[in-house]
Amino acid sequence: MTAISAFLFCAVIVAASLSPLAGTGAAANQFNSAGMWSAVGMILVLYFNPFLVYMLGVDAMRYVMAVLCGFGLLIHLSSAGFILMFSFFSDHLLSEVIFVLGVSLAAAAVNVIWFVAAFRSGAEKTSVNTLT
């Protein structure tokens, strides 16, 4: 789930750089620019450093990752709202940014699923893996 969430977060950045959102301001990333790649790299570092520590056996990192996942959920939902407002109040059609909106909402859904998967009880984890 963490890898899917990281992939979708990076996909939002790349998709936004390909859309009319890339021309919204001086800080907006253009596709294949150094700013876009540094944003993608920063996302990957922020996702995989806590994940690697968790994989090394530090169970408390699950809670740190939950806080970061909550930030991601907030970012994706607010981005989706901004994209809707951008399409309604600008000269650009919704069809020009619908892919970015879809990827952002998919990333938010994956973050919600991550919370459910990370904090379900031990009995639920074992019952899912058995066939009976």
Backbone hydrogen bonds, N-H to C=O, Kabsch-Sander energy under -0.5 kcal/mol:
donor,donor_aa,acceptor,acceptor_aa,energy
5,S,1,M,-2.5
6,A,2,T,-2.4
7,F,3,A,-2.5
8,L,4,I,-2.5
9,F,5,S,-2.2
10,C,6,A,-2.3
11,A,7,F,-2.3
12,V,8,L,-2.1
13,I,9,F,-1.6
14,V,10,C,-2.4
15,A,11,A,-3.0
16,A,12,V,-2.5
17,S,13,I,-1.7
18,L,14,V,-0.9
18,L,15,A,-0.5
19,S,15,A,-0.7
19,S,16,A,-0.5
22,A,16,A,-0.5
22,A,19,S,-1.8
23,G,20,P,-1.5
24,T,21,L,-1.6
28,A,25,G,-0.9
31,F,17,S,-0.9
33,S,30,Q,-1.7
37,W,33,S,-2.1
38,S,34,A,-2.3
39,A,35,G,-1.9
40,V,36,M,-2.3
41,G,37,W,-2.5
42,M,38,S,-2.3
43,I,39,A,-2.2
44,L,40,V,-2.3
45,V,41,G,-2.3
46,L,42,M,-2.6
47,Y,43,I,-1.8
48,F,44,L,-2.8
49,N,45,V,-2.1
51,F,47,Y,-1.2
52,L,48,F,-2.4
53,V,49,N,-1.9
54,Y,50,P,-2.4
55,M,51,F,-2.5
56,L,52,L,-1.4
57,G,54,Y,-1.7
58,V,53,V,-1.5
59,D,57,G,-1.2
61,M,58,V,-1.4
62,R,59,D,-1.7
63,Y,60,A,-1.2
64,V,60,A,-1.1
65,M,61,M,-3.0
66,A,62,R,-1.5
67,V,63,Y,-1.9
68,L,64,V,-2.2
69,C,65,M,-2.5
70,G,66,A,-2.2
71,F,67,V,-2.1
72,G,68,L,-2.2
73,L,69,C,-2.5
74,L,70,G,-2.3
75,I,71,F,-2.6
76,H,72,G,-2.8
77,L,73,L,-2.3
78,S,74,L,-2.3
79,S,75,I,-2.3
80,A,76,H,-2.3
81,G,77,L,-2.1
82,F,78,S,-2.5
83,I,79,S,-2.7
84,L,80,A,-2.1
85,M,81,G,-2.4
86,F,82,F,-2.9
87,S,83,I,-2.3
88,F,84,L,-2.1
89,F,85,M,-2.5
96,E,93,L,-1.2
97,V,94,L,-1.3
98,I,94,L,-0.9
101,L,97,V,-2.2
102,G,98,I,-2.7
103,V,99,F,-2.5
104,S,100,V,-2.3
105,L,101,L,-2.4
106,A,102,G,-2.3
107,A,103,V,-2.3
108,A,104,S,-1.9
109,A,105,L,-2.2
110,V,106,A,-2.3
111,N,107,A,-2.0
112,V,108,A,-1.9
113,I,109,A,-2.3
114,W,110,V,-2.3
115,F,111,N,-1.8
116,V,112,V,-1.8
117,A,113,I,-2.7
118,A,114,W,-2.7
119,F,115,F,-1.7
125,K,121,S,-1.7
126,T,122,G,-1.9
127,S,123,A,-2.0
128,V,124,E,-1.4
129,N,125,K,-0.9
130,T,126,T,-0.8
